[in-house]
Amino acid sequence: MSVIDELRREGEVFQAYELAKERLRNKPDQDLVKHDLGRVLTDLLQKNCYLAQADQFFEYLNEFYALEVSKRNSVIHENIMWQVGKFIKELTRAEAPSEVFDRLYDIIADVDLPSGTSLFTFITSSVLETKELNDSYIRILLKLRVRHLPKNHFEAINEGGEKKPSLGELLLLTIAKNLTNRENPDESDVQILLEELSFVGENYTNIPYIDYYRAKAYHAIGDKKKAEEAILAYLKKRSKEYLAWELFSDISEDKERKVQALCKTVICHTRPGQLLRSQTKLFYILVKEKEFGVAKALYNTITEIKKELRKNISDEWQSFSNDTWFKNVKKQLDLSNYCYNRSKEIVAYVFKDWKSHNGIIYGLNLAKDLAEFVVADDVHGAYKYFGDKNIRVGDFVSLKLQRVANHEGVKYKALYVEKSEKRPKRTVYKVVEDEIREENERCYVGSVPINYSFAESKGYKLGDVVRVKAVKLPSSRFKENVKWKVLSLYKKEAK
């Protein structure tokens, strides 16, 4: 054991420090002497990794890097960075001023860390924790990159049944938000983000928003074509996400498509207040378009939400209610219905490449504003139709559907619906012309069971030949007899 190592072991760190410096003065190019001083500096950093000793910490850290210890001696370099990580933790705990973090990050900006190690995880997680205390943290995260985290740090965390994002996801999300929310981000930084998004998207399927931030990144550097490609890919997976529709509006250069996307945004289901930004954007466009009826309805909605959330209502905003156009609007329009109908075209555009399914509307749940449809025995569901007066029970519809599997089973989400002339499958829709007959105490027309009391109330009796249109109702999860709903029952008039 060297004299310096013995002094370190005995706790005589400062004596070891002075001796190592003296030997370095005599032999400035000898690697062994540099290594001895490097180990002593590690001890001194450990003793000074507190905010109160920050100046001393920086002095020792700069002294180490001035030594230019060979990278082949990775243990010394790694031990130094462990002390840096502890220092970052202490600075965060003490809520150190931003300039202290800036100073530290300037020193370590070019340091390379070993990929996939606990040291890499320790440093990246420590830097991530400082994001509320300074702005320069992003330089370090961009330099380190997300891909170098160990694979297990991309696995979703489940704590007591509650899913939480992994470190890898938090890291990627933090970088993405920081860069894409800037007014003029550096293009080279955005390219790094795009590379990391692609890497994570290709290697970890459990992180859903890759295409969303890819769209934001391309939009931030003005590449509209790639931005639209990315947001379309995202919407095809997560069509109910209001932020994605709002981003589509921002990306689009077509004025009508901008409005359509905003209309789709404001009918997305989310928490109160989340849609205020999109609603306000849409309001100003509608006023410019002189769509005053819907603009007034939207103004009232926005004002109500602001009052509920106790948000400030500016004098400028209040002044709209005194405008002539506002006072001249007497009829209250259904805002949701307007936005639903105006957004249909852009929804059709997003899902234009998807296969259409022919179905039929078998019920309207007015209380829940749901139109219930069936395509096949095992393909059925309901969608929000926003009080559309053009939809009626018995209408044929063409649907773009997304199959969703979860712990409750398989469900079908209607992404786009339009009325159609094409009949659904005969297994779910029948048109039967036959006489009314009784069998096993039930009445039928052909193979379709009917309510005889209803037929009697229309003036029909057993033996009459009638035409029936009927839809087969979806079976529940419990076994039950096949049920048919009669849509119409009438006697064909003789020519």
PyMOL commands that set and color helices and strands:
alter all, ss='L'
color gray80, all
select helices_A, chain A and resi 3-9+13-26+31-47+51-67+74-93+98-108+118-128+137-144+146-148+151-154+167-180+187-203+210-220+224-237+242-251+255-266+276-288+292-308+315-322+324-328+335-342+344-350+452-457
alter helices_A, ss='H'
color red, helices_A
select strands_A, chain A and resi 157-159+162-164+357-365+370-376+379-384+396-406+409-419+429-439+442-445+448-450+465-472+484-490
alter strands_A, ss='S'
color yellow, strands_A
deselect
rebuild
show_as cartoon
